[in-house]
Amino acid sequence: MGQHILSGNPPIPIVLRKSARAKRISLRISQLDGRVTLTLPRRVSEAEGIAFAREKEVWLRGHLDKRGSDRDVTIGAALPIEGIERIVRSGAGRRVILDTDALIVPGHPEQIGARAQAFLKLRARDRLAQASDYYAGKLGKPYTRLTIRDTRSRWGSCSSAGALMYSWRLILCPPEVLDYVAAHEVAHLAEMNHSSAFWDTVTRLHGPYAAPRNWLRTHGSSLHSYRF
């Protein structure tokens, strides 16, 4: 349908879309890029949708403020890796090196973000495979495949065929948070639901999970603000 600018300080660009499947007006904020989408059922007018967005303006601005501004990953930027803030620094040679307080990235300045991201994706895959192998072994049920993506709405998933998928941005979390997500998804190999039996399985695999789960709820959206 196009785009509308919700006036205010600052103005908020809103993408308008019609959906034959939508039963009600909905507003969605992408945690990946902060884009706001207003979805309208086919018979709802654009004016009605914009009025709805205006009614939700306080909620909308609150969530956008919570998400924060995008942060470019360049030389000198601070980036959390495995829950520890590291400074991105220029390096020599070919290898990206994770140091105690720095991520050392060689190459031209315009390549820094892409090279840092490639390194983090590989590290995320290694850590998530290690955690998934551990919990699957503990459960006694193997998974069939492990995929790493940059997902907008979930940190992980488990298909009915036993395929696990995770967001690579979990490598930016403290290790106990990544481990919790792995245990959560592996538990779905036994329970494809969120019943009490499922949560009992998560507890059996991981132990108490309230703290890492709350960490994700509180801080997870901020991990999508890093732009590579």
C-alpha positions as CSV (number, residue, x, y, z in Angstrom):
1,M,0.0,0.0,0.0
2,G,2.9,2.4,0.6
3,Q,4.2,4.3,3.5
4,H,2.8,6.9,6.0
5,I,4.8,9.2,8.3
6,L,3.4,9.5,11.8
7,S,4.1,13.1,12.8
8,G,5.8,13.9,16.0
9,N,9.3,14.1,17.5
10,P,10.8,12.2,15.8
11,P,8.5,11.3,12.9
12,I,7.8,7.6,12.6
13,P,7.8,6.0,9.1
14,I,5.1,3.3,8.9
15,V,4.8,0.7,6.2
16,L,1.2,0.1,5.3
17,R,0.1,-3.3,3.9
18,K,-3.3,-5.0,3.2
19,S,-3.8,-8.6,4.1
20,A,-6.7,-10.8,3.0
21,R,-5.9,-13.1,6.0
22,A,-5.8,-10.4,8.6
23,K,-8.9,-10.3,10.9
24,R,-7.9,-7.1,12.7
25,I,-5.5,-4.1,12.5
26,S,-2.1,-4.8,13.8
27,L,1.2,-2.9,14.4
28,R,4.5,-4.7,14.4
29,I,8.0,-3.4,15.1
30,S,10.9,-5.4,13.5
31,Q,13.6,-5.9,16.1
32,L,16.0,-6.5,13.3
33,D,15.8,-3.0,11.7
34,G,13.2,-1.1,13.7
35,R,10.8,-1.0,10.8
36,V,7.1,-0.4,11.8
37,T,4.5,-2.2,9.8
38,L,0.7,-1.5,10.0
39,T,-1.3,-4.4,8.6
40,L,-4.9,-3.8,7.6
41,P,-7.7,-6.3,6.8
42,R,-8.9,-5.9,3.3
43,R,-12.1,-4.0,4.2
44,V,-10.4,-1.5,6.6
45,S,-9.6,1.9,5.1
46,E,-6.1,3.4,5.3
47,A,-7.6,6.3,7.3
48,E,-8.9,3.9,9.9
49,G,-5.5,2.2,10.1
50,I,-3.7,5.5,10.6
51,A,-6.1,6.5,13.3
52,F,-5.4,3.2,15.0
53,A,-1.6,3.9,14.8
54,R,-2.1,7.3,16.3
55,E,-4.1,5.8,19.2
56,K,-1.1,3.4,19.8
57,E,1.5,6.2,19.5
58,V,2.6,6.1,23.1
59,W,3.1,2.3,23.0
60,L,4.8,2.6,19.7
61,R,7.3,5.3,20.8
62,G,8.0,3.4,24.0
63,H,9.0,0.2,22.2
64,L,11.1,2.2,19.7
65,D,12.9,4.0,22.5
66,K,13.5,0.6,24.3
67,R,15.0,-0.8,21.1
68,G,17.4,2.1,20.9
69,S,19.3,3.4,17.9
70,D,21.1,1.2,15.4
71,R,24.8,0.9,16.1
72,D,27.3,0.4,13.3
73,V,30.0,-2.2,13.9
74,T,33.1,-0.3,12.9
75,I,36.6,0.3,14.3
76,G,36.2,1.6,17.9
77,A,32.7,0.3,18.4
78,A,31.8,-1.6,21.5
79,L,30.2,-5.0,20.8
80,P,29.0,-7.6,23.3
81,I,30.4,-11.1,22.5
82,E,29.4,-14.0,24.8
83,G,28.1,-11.4,27.2
84,I,31.4,-9.4,27.5
85,E,31.8,-6.0,25.9
86,R,34.7,-5.9,23.4
87,I,36.1,-3.0,21.4
88,V,36.4,-3.6,17.7
89,R,40.0,-2.9,16.7
90,S,42.0,-3.0,13.5
91,G,44.5,-5.8,13.1
92,A,47.1,-7.2,10.7
93,G,47.2,-10.5,8.9
94,R,44.1,-12.4,7.8
95,R,42.5,-13.8,10.9
96,V,39.9,-12.2,13.1
97,I,41.0,-12.6,16.7
98,L,38.8,-12.6,19.8
99,D,40.8,-11.1,22.7
100,T,39.8,-10.6,26.3
101,D,38.5,-7.1,25.8
102,A,38.7,-6.7,22.0
103,L,37.7,-8.1,18.6
104,I,40.6,-7.6,16.3
105,V,39.6,-7.4,12.7
106,P,42.1,-7.0,9.8
107,G,41.2,-5.6,6.4
108,H,39.9,-2.3,4.9
109,P,37.6,-0.2,7.1
110,E,34.6,-0.9,4.8
111,Q,35.1,-4.6,5.3
112,I,35.2,-4.6,9.1
113,G,31.5,-5.1,9.7
114,A,31.2,-8.0,7.2
115,R,34.3,-9.7,8.5
116,A,33.2,-9.4,12.1
117,Q,29.8,-10.8,11.3
118,A,31.3,-13.8,9.4
119,F,33.5,-14.5,12.4
120,L,30.6,-14.3,14.8
121,K,28.4,-16.5,12.7
122,L,31.0,-19.3,12.7
123,R,31.5,-18.9,16.4
124,A,27.8,-19.0,17.0
125,R,27.4,-22.2,14.9
126,D,30.2,-23.9,16.9
127,R,28.8,-22.9,20.3
128,L,25.2,-23.8,19.4
129,A,26.2,-27.1,17.8
130,Q,28.2,-27.9,21.0
131,A,25.2,-27.0,23.3
132,S,22.7,-28.8,21.1
133,D,24.8,-31.9,20.9
134,Y,25.1,-31.9,24.7
135,Y,21.4,-31.5,25.4
136,A,20.3,-33.9,22.6
137,G,22.6,-36.5,24.2
138,K,21.1,-35.8,27.6
139,L,17.6,-36.1,26.1
140,G,18.4,-39.2,24.1
141,K,17.0,-37.8,20.9
142,P,19.2,-36.6,18.0
143,Y,18.4,-33.6,15.9
144,T,18.6,-33.9,12.1
145,R,20.1,-30.5,11.1
146,L,21.3,-27.2,12.6
147,T,20.8,-23.9,10.7
148,I,22.0,-20.4,11.7
149,R,20.0,-17.4,10.5
150,D,19.4,-13.7,11.4
151,T,15.8,-14.1,12.4
152,R,13.4,-11.2,13.2
153,S,11.0,-12.8,15.6
154,R,12.5,-15.8,17.3
155,W,15.8,-16.9,18.8
156,G,15.4,-20.5,17.7
157,S,13.0,-23.2,16.5
158,C,12.6,-26.9,16.1
159,S,10.7,-28.5,13.3
160,S,8.6,-31.7,13.4
161,A,11.4,-33.3,11.4
162,G,13.9,-32.5,14.2
163,A,15.7,-29.6,12.4
164,L,17.0,-26.9,14.8
165,M,17.4,-23.3,13.8
166,Y,19.0,-20.5,15.8
167,S,19.7,-16.8,15.5
168,W,23.5,-16.3,15.2
169,R,23.0,-13.2,17.4
170,L,22.8,-15.5,20.4
171,I,26.6,-15.3,20.4
172,L,26.2,-11.7,21.7
173,C,24.4,-13.1,24.8
174,P,26.0,-14.4,28.0
175,P,26.8,-18.1,27.5
176,E,24.1,-19.2,29.9
177,V,21.5,-17.5,27.8
178,L,22.7,-19.3,24.6
179,D,22.7,-22.5,26.5
180,Y,19.1,-22.0,27.7
181,V,17.9,-21.4,24.1
182,A,19.6,-24.5,23.0
183,A,18.0,-26.5,25.8
184,H,14.7,-25.0,24.9
185,E,14.8,-26.0,21.3
186,V,16.2,-29.5,22.0
187,A,13.4,-30.1,24.4
188,H,11.0,-29.7,21.5
189,L,12.4,-32.9,20.1
190,A,10.4,-34.6,22.8
191,E,7.6,-32.1,23.3
192,M,6.4,-30.1,20.3
193,N,4.4,-27.7,22.4
194,H,4.8,-25.5,25.4
195,S,2.9,-27.7,27.9
196,S,4.0,-28.3,31.5
197,A,5.7,-31.5,30.2
198,F,7.8,-29.4,27.9
199,W,8.9,-27.0,30.6
200,D,9.7,-30.0,32.8
201,T,11.9,-31.3,30.1
202,V,13.7,-27.9,29.8
203,T,14.3,-28.0,33.5
204,R,15.6,-31.5,33.4
205,L,18.0,-30.6,30.6
206,H,19.1,-27.1,31.7
207,G,18.1,-26.7,35.3
208,P,16.4,-23.4,36.4
209,Y,15.8,-21.2,33.4
210,A,14.0,-18.1,34.7
211,A,17.1,-15.9,34.8
212,P,18.3,-16.5,31.2
213,R,14.7,-16.3,29.9
214,N,14.2,-13.0,31.6
215,W,17.6,-11.7,30.3
216,L,16.4,-12.3,26.7
217,R,13.0,-10.6,27.4
218,T,14.8,-7.6,28.8
219,H,17.9,-7.3,26.6
220,G,17.2,-9.4,23.6
221,S,15.8,-6.6,21.4
222,S,19.0,-4.6,21.8
223,L,21.0,-7.3,20.1
224,H,19.2,-6.5,16.8
225,S,20.5,-2.9,16.8
226,Y,24.0,-3.9,15.8
227,R,24.5,-3.3,12.1
228,F,27.2,-5.1,10.3
